[in-house]
Amino acid sequence: MFKLTRIVLIGLLLAPAVGHAADAAQAFGARPAVLDASLSPDGQSIALIQPLAGGQASALFVAKLDGTGQPKPILTSTGKPDRLNGCGWVSNTRLICDIYMVTTVDAQRMVFTRVLVLNADGTKVQELSANSSNYVLSYRQFGGQVIDWLVDDPAGGAVLMTRSFREEASTGTLLANQRRGLAVEKVDTNSLQRTLVEQPREDVVRYISDQHGAVRIYGLRSTTNQGYATSKVIYYYRSAEGGPWKPLSTYDGEAHTGFEPVDVDRDLNAAYGFEWVNGHVAAVRVALDGSGKRDVLVSRDDVDVDRLIHVGRQRKVVGASYATDRRQVEFFDPALKATATALAKALGQPMIRFVDASQDETRLLLWAGTDVDPGRYYLFDRTAKRLAEVMPGRPELAGYKLSPVKAITYAAADGTQIPAYLTLPPGSDGKNLPAIVMPHGGPSARDEWGFDWLAQYFAHQGFAVLQPNFRGSAGYGEEWFQKNGFQSWKTAIGDVSDAGRWLTAQGVAAPGKLAIVGWSYGGYAALQSAVVDPDLFKAVVAIAPVTDLEAWRQEFRTFTNYKVVDAFVGRGPHVKEGSPAQNAARIKAPVLMFHGDQDVNVGVGESRLMQARLKAVGAKSELVVYPGLDHQLDDAATRGQMLGQIDRFLRAALGM
């Protein structure tokens, strides 16, 4: 048995002070209280990135896990545009943080990243990304990524990280630097001394280390004659002793062929990764000893195996995961499997996720949650068998009654059983309710069982919510994915509309009280469903939607991934027929749209085009544009305002 305690200091001082009496839209729209968490190598300290009140800002807090001292904010970001994206301990006294930002350069929205290093007390903040001269001949967008924390380094404080080299000019006509491509450097985080480990290679998109200082694999993306990237990545490996690079595999994300390596296990001298097996993604291990020996570790004939489970600073692969009705984990490590089973039983939580570990792995930082619990962070001491709660994931929802999520299936028009999740208002008998169909984004994604802040908010407001994993969703194999939800939009949108018909036929949806709400591809699906079945949904809400497939394709024209997006959208009559903005005259229901003007996934022009087309045909529509926000609308005040506006819109449109 485990002894469950609470680290009161962290739970009380870092949790936002919002009670259950707060406005529901603000409470459900609040950002998670922990955006990122990391455990120091000695297991004595924790670093948490937390949102600051009211908007996009966040701060990095460091606290002692024995409860001594005050949790201290040591680094803040405004979110306009800089954003703290994640932090990890390089030693017991120093942290590395990733910074992400979206900004406009030469009238083009672009993503930039940088890496910082700082002491755990907030001093000695330095840029870890390599500096370049003012004469670099292209934008320095990406500041590198840590690929190995060098846990065996006796000196400590060094990492392996990638660096993008670009040609640099000098006075006169010669180039000061002619090297191009992605390289790997060993960087001392105290002195900032850099040592080149892997020479820059053009078109390389990935290096994989064995987490003990040796780069064992790199991936080279195939390009067209025009310089556009393709969906093919050619992987090379070398032996544990070094030597020449040899071909490992060619992975094609579009054709669903080949082995995609993700991690290297030094002790087993093998690479872990994913491969399509009999139409589904499987977890696979391939030997790196020249034999090419391949072991299928976890494979299913119903769903894809889509995650590898890691524990510790060495990123040791200890299992693989997949989602059926609920997410399941198959552990390769018997001891860790026993620990996870016992923890889940002790907490009464069926979902356990290992977040981080101390250097010796005797202390584990974990997250646990369910559909009716947004989750909590815990520290588990394996030696003392003591479990301590660190803090809740969404303290604003304390006091709110959340709704159980039920996995169901419904029949599409052709008889295919479509998996979905149904969330009903607390205490409801599930009959004669205002109802919402809420298709997910992607479309290369799927919904899973668990807490969903959008579905839970609408259920709290009295709506039944159905989330369909329509054909075109990822996670159910190649046949289910078809050509993706854009090229196979007729099937995907048909399944979404059939979800609404099922709600009505089952008596869940009251007559005339059926709406559709979606984000990203889900927003596209909401609008296109209203095109195909104008009388089915009585209200349409689309957040950051694609509205014109050709216009969305052209958004990527100046980027290297244009050919990948071009192939994903495809060519043919489906492009116009499947574009809501090209068929706006068919939409009868009132429409409400939201979009951030810094969205790099789907440009705000998509919603502006849709709004113009709807207004041109006299439709009832409204567009809300949020300045300075991207695709995620990651701002607590904005999300709260948006939820409240959607609720009022739906009530008016459905006559509630």
C-alpha positions as a printed Julia matrix, in Angstrom:
656×3 Matrix{Float64}:
   0.0    0.0     0.0
   1.01   3.57   -0.58
   0.82   6.39    1.89
  -0.93   9.35    0.24
   0.03  12.81    1.51
  -0.09  16.33    0.14
   2.66  18.84   -0.53
   0.55  21.65    0.87
   2.93  24.5     0.12
   2.94  23.97   -3.62
  -0.71  23.1    -3.87
  -1.78  26.22   -2.02
   0.66  28.84   -3.2
   0.77  28.03   -6.89
  -2.88  27.19   -7.5
  -5.0   30.11   -8.79
  -7.46  31.28   -6.17
 -10.73  30.83   -8.08
 -13.66  29.18   -6.36
 -16.69  27.3    -7.61
 -18.81  30.44   -7.53
 -16.83  31.96  -10.4
 -18.55  32.4   -13.76
 -18.72  29.0   -15.47
 -17.42  30.26  -18.81
 -14.33  31.73  -17.16
 -13.79  28.64  -15.0
 -14.02  26.15  -17.88
 -12.12  28.47  -20.24
  -9.19  28.9   -17.84
  -5.89  27.5   -19.01
  -4.57  24.42  -17.16
  -2.8   25.36  -13.92
   0.29  23.42  -15.05
   1.47  23.96  -18.61
   4.69  21.99  -18.12
   6.39  20.2   -15.22
   9.92  18.91  -14.64
  11.71  17.17  -11.76
  15.3   18.01  -10.81
  17.92  15.22  -11.16
  18.11  14.78   -7.37
  14.31  14.67   -7.13
  14.27  17.45   -4.55
  12.89  20.33   -6.66
  10.17  20.85   -9.21
   9.84  23.37  -12.02
   6.34  24.3   -13.14
   5.23  26.57  -15.97
   1.96  28.15  -14.89
  -0.39  30.66  -16.51
  -0.62  34.09  -14.95
  -4.02  35.6   -14.29
  -6.17  36.97  -17.04
  -4.5   36.32  -20.38
  -1.61  34.74  -22.28
   1.23  35.35  -19.82
   2.96  32.53  -17.96
   5.78  32.06  -15.46
   8.31  29.42  -14.52
   8.09  28.57  -10.81
  10.67  26.56   -8.89
   9.92  25.0    -5.5
  11.46  22.57   -3.05
   9.44  19.4    -2.72
  10.07  19.16    1.02
   7.86  22.24    1.47
  10.66  24.53    2.63
  10.91  28.03    1.21
   8.5   29.91   -1.0
   7.78  28.84   -4.6
   9.59  31.41   -6.71
   8.77  32.7   -10.2
  12.14  32.87  -11.96
  11.15  33.57  -15.58
   8.03  35.1   -17.14
   6.7   35.48  -20.66
   3.96  37.78  -21.87
   2.65  35.49  -24.57
   2.75  38.52  -26.91
   4.45  36.97  -28.79
   6.98  35.1   -26.61
   5.69  31.94  -24.96
   7.31  29.56  -22.49
   6.93  26.22  -24.23
   8.73  23.86  -21.85
  11.58  23.71  -19.33
  13.87  20.91  -18.15
  16.64  20.54  -15.59
  20.13  20.18  -17.01
  21.5   19.96  -13.43
  20.17  20.47   -9.9
  20.85  24.2   -10.2
  20.25  25.05  -13.87
  17.31  24.82  -16.28
  16.85  24.97  -20.05
  13.66  26.53  -21.46
  12.16  26.58  -24.96
  10.63  29.83  -26.19
   8.02  29.84  -28.98
   6.59  32.86  -30.77
   4.55  33.79  -33.82
   5.32  37.11  -35.43
   4.87  38.79  -38.79
   7.95  39.28  -40.98
   7.67  40.85  -44.43
   3.86  40.51  -44.25
   4.2   36.78  -43.54
   3.25  35.08  -40.26
   6.19  32.97  -39.11
   7.12  30.78  -36.15
  10.39  31.45  -34.31
  11.94  29.44  -31.47
  14.81  30.11  -29.08
  16.42  28.19  -26.2
  17.37  29.87  -22.91
  19.34  28.61  -19.91
  19.14  30.02  -16.38
  19.89  29.23  -12.77
  17.16  27.79  -10.57
  17.11  31.05   -8.59
  16.42  33.08  -11.73
  19.95  34.44  -12.19
  22.33  34.1   -15.11
  19.72  34.01  -17.88
  21.47  33.36  -21.2
  20.5   32.42  -24.74
  21.59  28.87  -25.47
  20.68  29.06  -29.14
  23.69  29.79  -31.32
  24.1   33.39  -32.41
  24.66  34.24  -36.03
  26.0   37.39  -37.66
  23.86  40.21  -38.98
  24.76  39.01  -42.46
  22.96  35.68  -42.39
  21.29  35.17  -45.78
  18.02  33.72  -44.46
  15.83  34.0   -41.39
  17.11  32.34  -38.22
  13.73  30.85  -37.37
  14.6   27.9   -35.17
  16.96  28.07  -32.24
  17.68  24.38  -31.89
  16.43  21.49  -29.76
  18.0   19.47  -26.96
  18.3   15.84  -28.11
  20.42  14.45  -25.26
  20.72  15.65  -21.64
  24.07  13.83  -21.27
  23.18  12.32  -17.92
  26.47  10.36  -17.88
  28.66  13.45  -18.35
  30.88  13.58  -15.24
  31.33  17.36  -15.56
  27.55  17.92  -15.75
  25.73  20.87  -17.24
  26.23  19.99  -20.92
  23.7   18.87  -23.55
  23.57  17.82  -27.17
  21.39  20.13  -29.22
  20.67  20.74  -32.87
  21.74  23.86  -34.72
  20.63  25.16  -38.11
  23.49  26.55  -40.19
  22.77  29.18  -42.85
  25.04  30.88  -45.33
  26.42  34.18  -44.06
  27.83  37.04  -46.08
  30.85  39.19  -45.25
  32.29  42.37  -46.65
  33.27  41.91  -50.27
  31.97  39.03  -52.33
  32.93  35.92  -50.36
  30.7   34.02  -47.95
  31.82  34.06  -44.33
  30.06  30.72  -43.85
  29.12  28.32  -46.63
  27.79  25.56  -44.4
  24.09  24.79  -44.63
  21.82  22.34  -42.87
  21.14  20.83  -39.47
  24.04  19.95  -37.19
  24.53  18.71  -33.63
  26.65  20.51  -31.05
  27.7   19.71  -27.51
  26.95  22.84  -25.53
  28.23  23.65  -22.04
  25.31  25.46  -20.39
  27.6   27.27  -17.96
  30.35  28.58  -20.24
  28.23  28.39  -23.47
  31.22  26.74  -25.16
  30.09  24.86  -28.28
  31.7   21.8   -29.85
  30.53  20.47  -33.2
  29.5   16.8   -32.89
  27.75  16.28  -36.24
  28.57  18.38  -39.3
  25.61  20.26  -40.85
  23.73  18.21  -43.41
  21.34  19.87  -45.8
  17.73  18.59  -45.75
  18.3   16.68  -42.5
  15.22  17.1   -40.31
  16.09  14.93  -37.34
  18.91  13.5   -35.25
  18.32  10.74  -32.67
  20.78  10.16  -29.83
  21.12   7.09  -27.63
  20.75   9.44  -24.6
  24.34   8.64  -23.6
  26.09  11.08  -25.92
  26.16   9.16  -29.22
  24.12  10.31  -32.24
  22.98   7.05  -33.84
  20.33   8.05  -36.42
  19.55  10.96  -38.69
  16.63  11.53  -41.05
  17.0   13.19  -44.46
  13.82  14.59  -45.99
  13.47  14.06  -49.71
  12.87  17.25  -51.72
  11.67  18.11  -55.2
  13.78  19.86  -57.84
  12.11  23.1   -56.78
  13.24  22.63  -53.17
   9.86  21.64  -51.74
   9.84  18.99  -49.03
   8.1   15.69  -49.71
   6.49  13.23  -47.29
   9.51  10.87  -47.53
  12.24  10.79  -44.89
  15.28   8.55  -45.46
  16.84   7.38  -42.2
  20.47   6.4   -41.7
  22.16   4.77  -38.72
  25.64   3.9   -37.57
  27.0    1.28  -35.22
  27.57   1.84  -31.53
  31.31   2.07  -32.21
  30.83   4.81  -34.81
  31.97   4.47  -38.39
  30.12   5.08  -41.65
  26.4    5.83  -41.9
  24.23   3.08  -43.36
  20.63   3.09  -44.69
  18.03   2.16  -42.08
  14.63   2.84  -43.65
  12.59   5.13  -45.87
   9.47   6.37  -44.17
   6.68   7.88  -46.29
   4.0    9.57  -44.21
   1.64   9.92  -47.17
   1.99   6.4   -48.54
   2.06   4.86  -45.02
   5.18   2.83  -45.73
   8.47   2.24  -43.95
   9.81   2.35  -40.39
   9.85   5.67  -38.52
  12.45   5.58  -35.71
  11.78   7.63  -32.59
  14.26   6.53  -29.9
  17.46   4.51  -29.55
  18.14   2.06  -26.73
  21.9    1.86  -26.16
  21.78  -1.3   -24.09
  19.7   -3.19  -26.64
  21.5   -1.52  -29.58
  18.12  -1.0   -31.24
  15.75   1.71  -32.41
  12.14   2.0   -31.27
   9.57   3.48  -33.6
   6.42   2.96  -35.63
   5.49   1.09  -38.77
   2.27   0.22  -40.6
   1.45  -3.46  -40.05
  -1.63  -4.92  -41.76
  -3.19  -1.48  -42.17
  -2.55  -0.23  -38.63
   0.34   1.56  -36.93
   2.37  -0.75  -34.67
   5.19  -0.2   -32.18
   8.32  -1.78  -33.65
  11.93  -2.31  -32.57
  14.71  -2.63  -35.16
  18.23  -3.83  -34.35
  21.08  -1.45  -35.15
  23.75  -4.17  -35.36
  23.51  -4.6   -39.12
  21.2   -7.63  -38.95
  18.04  -5.59  -39.62
  16.2   -7.76  -37.09
  12.7   -6.34  -36.6
  10.36  -7.08  -33.7
   6.7   -6.0   -33.67
   6.22  -5.15  -29.99
   2.59  -4.0   -29.88
   0.12  -4.3   -32.74
  -3.68  -4.15  -32.96
  -6.18  -4.96  -35.68
  -8.68  -2.32  -34.52
  -6.72   0.82  -33.56
  -3.25   2.29  -34.1
  -0.46   2.08  -31.54
   0.48   5.74  -31.52
   2.67   6.48  -28.48
   5.85   5.22  -26.86
   6.06   5.49  -23.08
   9.25   6.94  -21.61
  10.48   7.22  -18.06
  13.46   9.11  -16.72
  16.02  11.56  -17.97
  17.43   8.94  -20.36
  14.06   8.7   -22.15
  14.12   4.94  -21.75
  11.28   3.32  -23.7
   9.26   1.25  -21.23
   6.03   0.65  -23.12
   3.62   1.6   -25.88
   0.11   3.02  -25.84
  -3.07   3.03  -27.93
  -6.66   4.2   -27.53
  -9.69   1.93  -27.91
 -12.71   3.21  -25.96
 -10.09   4.37  -23.44
  -6.32   4.74  -23.64
  -4.39   1.61  -22.79
  -0.7    1.07  -22.0
   1.34  -2.08  -22.53
   4.51  -1.9   -20.43
   7.71  -3.66  -21.46
   9.12  -3.18  -17.95
   7.37  -5.55  -15.46
   8.4   -3.5   -12.4
   7.02  -0.28  -13.85
   3.84  -2.06  -14.92
   3.32  -3.21  -11.33
   3.98   0.32  -10.07
   1.53   1.89  -12.54
  -1.16  -0.68  -11.7
  -0.76  -0.09   -7.97
  -0.8    3.69   -8.37
  -3.96   3.59  -10.48
  -5.64   1.4    -7.89
  -4.55   3.62   -5.0
  -5.82   6.78   -6.7
  -8.97   5.3    -8.18
  -7.85   6.8   -11.49
  -7.73   4.65  -14.61
  -5.38   7.06  -16.44
  -1.79   7.44  -15.2
   0.9    9.32  -17.11
   4.56   9.45  -16.06
   5.82  13.01  -16.54
   9.41  12.97  -15.27
  11.79  11.18  -12.91
  14.83  11.83  -10.79
  18.23  10.73  -12.09
  18.1    7.43  -10.17
  14.37   7.02  -10.97
  13.46   6.51   -7.32
  11.19   9.56   -7.5
   8.53   9.78  -10.19
   6.47  12.8   -11.17
   3.12  11.67  -12.54
  -0.29  12.9   -13.63
  -3.57  11.11  -12.99
  -7.1   11.99  -14.13
 -10.45  10.8   -15.47
 -13.37  12.15  -17.44
 -14.78  13.81  -14.3
 -11.4   14.86  -12.87
  -9.26  17.24  -14.98
  -6.21  15.65  -13.4
  -3.69  16.16  -10.61
   0.08  16.01  -10.32
   1.7   13.64   -7.82
   5.19  12.79   -6.61
   5.82   9.1    -5.93
   8.78   7.99   -3.83
   9.41   4.38   -4.9
  11.73   3.67   -1.97
   9.45   4.98    0.78
   6.28   3.97   -1.15
   4.92   7.44   -0.44
   2.6    9.29   -2.83
   2.18  13.06   -2.43
  -0.19  15.33   -4.31
   1.67  18.28   -5.81
  -1.25  20.27   -7.22
  -4.51  20.03   -9.17
  -4.53  20.6   -12.91
  -7.62  22.85  -13.01
  -8.35  24.3    -9.56
 -10.9   26.74  -11.02
 -13.28  23.8   -11.5
 -13.3   22.8    -7.83
 -16.95  22.67   -6.8
 -18.3   22.14  -10.32
 -20.02  18.82  -10.96
 -18.53  17.31  -14.09
 -20.2   14.84  -16.44
 -19.23  11.22  -17.13
 -18.18  10.52  -20.72
 -19.65   7.41  -22.32
 -18.21   5.6   -25.33
 -20.96   4.74  -27.84
 -21.31   3.76  -31.49
 -23.95   4.86  -33.97
 -24.8    3.71  -37.47
 -23.8    5.83  -40.46
 -26.04   5.93  -43.53
 -24.21   2.94  -45.07
 -24.49   0.94  -41.84
 -20.9    1.47  -40.65
 -20.66   1.74  -36.87
 -19.02   5.05  -35.96
 -17.29   5.29  -32.54
 -18.1    8.4   -30.53
 -18.22   9.85  -27.02
 -21.42  11.12  -25.42
 -21.41  13.62  -22.57
 -24.72  14.44  -20.87
 -25.55  17.24  -18.42
 -25.0   16.25  -14.76
 -28.02  14.32  -13.46
 -29.72  14.18  -16.85
 -31.71  11.19  -18.11
 -30.37  11.91  -21.58
 -33.68  12.72  -23.22
 -35.23  15.76  -24.9
 -32.17  17.99  -24.5
 -30.56  20.73  -26.54
 -27.71  18.86  -28.22
 -24.38  19.56  -29.9
 -22.38  17.49  -32.37
 -18.72  18.42  -31.82
 -16.36  17.0   -34.5
 -12.65  17.08  -33.65
  -9.87  18.94  -35.42
  -7.13  17.49  -37.56
  -8.56  15.78  -39.53
  -5.57  13.54  -38.75
  -6.6   13.23  -35.12
  -9.25  11.56  -32.95
 -11.16  12.19  -29.74
 -10.43  10.1   -26.66
 -12.14   9.33  -23.37
 -11.2   11.8   -20.66
 -11.72  15.38  -19.58
 -12.53  17.82  -22.4
 -13.02  21.44  -21.33
 -15.32  22.3   -24.25
 -17.58  19.26  -23.9
 -17.71  19.65  -20.11
 -18.64  23.33  -20.36
 -21.53  22.67  -22.73
 -22.73  19.74  -20.6
 -22.63  22.01  -17.55
 -24.8   24.48  -19.49
 -27.4   21.77  -20.15
 -26.39  20.45  -23.58
 -25.83  16.85  -24.63
 -22.53  16.64  -26.52
 -21.61  13.95  -29.05
 -18.01  13.75  -30.33
 -17.78  11.45  -33.39
 -14.59   9.78  -34.62
 -15.82   9.96  -38.2
 -14.13   8.18  -41.07
 -11.15  10.34  -41.94
 -10.06  10.36  -38.29
  -6.63   9.01  -37.38
  -6.07   6.2   -34.9
  -8.31   3.57  -36.49
  -6.09   2.38  -39.29
  -5.53   3.06  -42.96
  -8.96   1.99  -44.2
 -10.75   4.24  -41.69
  -8.53   7.22  -42.53
  -9.34   6.76  -46.23
  -7.87   9.71  -48.2
  -8.21  12.02  -45.17
 -11.16  14.2   -44.17
 -10.68  16.7   -46.99
 -10.29  14.43  -50.02
 -12.87  12.03  -48.55
 -15.01  14.85  -47.18
 -18.28  13.33  -48.38
 -17.77  10.28  -46.15
 -16.41  12.28  -43.2
 -19.12  14.94  -43.3
 -21.76  12.27  -43.85
 -20.65  10.57  -40.62
 -20.76  13.91  -38.78
 -24.29  14.62  -40.01
 -25.35  11.08  -39.09
 -24.22  11.8   -35.54
 -26.84  14.54  -35.41
 -29.49  12.26  -36.86
 -28.65   9.62  -34.23
 -29.11  12.14  -31.42
 -32.54  12.99  -32.81
 -33.58   9.38  -33.47
 -32.57   8.33  -29.95
 -34.6   11.12  -28.41
 -31.49  12.72  -26.9
 -31.9   15.88  -28.97
 -35.18  17.73  -28.55
 -36.93  18.66  -31.82
 -35.39  21.76  -33.35
 -32.61  21.95  -30.75
 -29.6   20.46  -32.55
 -26.39  22.48  -33.12
 -22.87  21.79  -34.33
 -19.66  23.24  -32.87
 -16.12  22.61  -34.13
 -12.53  23.89  -33.99
 -10.05  23.84  -36.92
 -11.09  20.86  -39.09
 -14.04  20.54  -36.73
 -15.02  24.09  -37.72
 -14.72  23.11  -41.36
 -16.91  20.07  -40.69
 -19.5   22.24  -38.92
 -19.77  24.6   -41.89
 -19.68  21.88  -44.55
 -22.34  19.87  -42.7
 -24.58  22.91  -42.9
 -23.9   23.03  -46.65
 -24.76  19.36  -47.2
 -27.7   19.16  -44.78
 -29.07  22.72  -44.5
 -32.06  21.71  -42.35
 -30.27  19.41  -39.88
 -28.4   21.81  -37.6
 -30.14  24.93  -36.34
 -26.94  26.71  -35.28
 -23.32  26.51  -36.45
 -20.21  27.53  -34.51
 -16.81  27.35  -36.23
 -13.55  28.2   -34.46
 -10.47  28.76  -36.68
 -12.07  26.83  -39.57
 -10.77  25.97  -43.02
 -13.46  27.36  -45.34
 -11.92  27.15  -48.82
  -9.63  24.22  -49.67
  -7.89  26.0   -52.54
  -7.31  29.15  -50.48
  -5.92  27.05  -47.62
  -3.59  25.24  -50.04
  -2.27  28.59  -51.27
  -1.45  29.7   -47.72
   1.5   27.3   -47.87
   2.73  28.28  -51.33
   5.86  30.05  -50.0
   6.73  27.34  -47.46
   8.83  24.23  -48.03
   5.95  21.91  -47.03
   3.72  23.21  -49.84
   3.88  19.95  -51.82
   2.91  17.93  -48.73
  -0.12  20.17  -48.12
  -0.9   20.16  -51.85
  -1.01  16.35  -51.89
  -3.05  16.31  -48.69
  -5.74  18.59  -50.17
  -5.58  16.9   -53.56
  -6.9   18.02  -56.93
 -10.3   17.59  -58.5
 -13.96  18.6   -58.14
 -13.93  17.82  -54.4
 -11.91  21.0   -53.79
 -14.76  23.32  -54.81
 -17.61  21.01  -53.77
 -16.01  20.51  -50.36
 -15.38  24.2   -49.63
 -18.05  25.89  -47.48
 -17.11  29.35  -48.75
 -17.81  28.19  -52.32
 -21.27  26.94  -51.3
 -22.33  29.53  -48.73
 -25.73  30.05  -50.34
 -26.84  26.61  -49.16
 -26.37  27.4   -45.47
 -29.63  28.23  -43.66
 -28.6   28.15  -39.98
 -27.09  31.18  -38.24
 -23.3   31.02  -38.07
 -20.88  32.24  -35.4
 -17.11  32.14  -36.1
 -13.98  32.93  -34.07
 -10.41  33.29  -35.31
  -7.03  34.6   -34.09
  -5.28  36.92  -36.51
  -1.87  35.29  -35.86
  -3.03  31.79  -36.78
  -0.3   29.96  -38.73
  -2.3   26.71  -39.04
  -5.33  28.24  -40.73
  -5.06  31.89  -41.71
  -7.7   34.31  -40.47
  -8.45  35.04  -44.12
 -10.38  31.75  -44.22
 -12.97  33.03  -41.75
 -13.03  36.5   -43.31
 -13.74  34.94  -46.7
 -16.54  32.83  -45.22
 -18.04  35.84  -43.48
 -18.0   37.85  -46.71
 -19.65  35.02  -48.68
 -22.34  34.51  -46.04
 -23.1   38.23  -45.89
 -23.26  38.37  -49.69
 -26.11  35.84  -49.72
 -27.95  37.47  -46.82
 -27.16  34.78  -44.25
 -27.11  35.49  -40.53
 -23.48  35.31  -39.45
 -20.94  36.91  -37.12
 -17.14  36.73  -37.04
 -15.07  37.56  -33.95
 -11.36  38.14  -34.65
  -8.92  38.09  -31.74
  -5.81  40.25  -32.31
  -2.49  38.7   -31.38
  -3.77  35.13  -30.9
  -2.93  32.02  -32.9
  -4.76  28.78  -33.66
  -5.11  27.67  -30.03
  -6.53  30.98  -28.72
  -4.41  30.28  -25.64
  -5.73  33.12  -23.52
  -7.92  32.56  -20.45
  -9.96  35.75  -20.77
 -10.51  35.15  -24.48
 -11.61  31.56  -24.0
 -14.0   32.56  -21.21
 -15.49  35.32  -23.35
 -15.8   32.95  -26.3
 -17.58  30.24  -24.29
 -20.06  32.74  -22.91
 -20.78  34.14  -26.37
 -21.28  30.67  -27.85
 -23.67  29.75  -25.06
 -25.78  32.88  -25.63
 -25.73  32.33  -29.4
 -26.88  28.71  -29.12
 -29.66  29.55  -26.69
 -30.98  32.26  -28.98
 -30.7   30.14  -32.15
 -32.32  27.08  -30.53
 -35.06  29.07  -28.8
 -33.99  28.14  -25.29
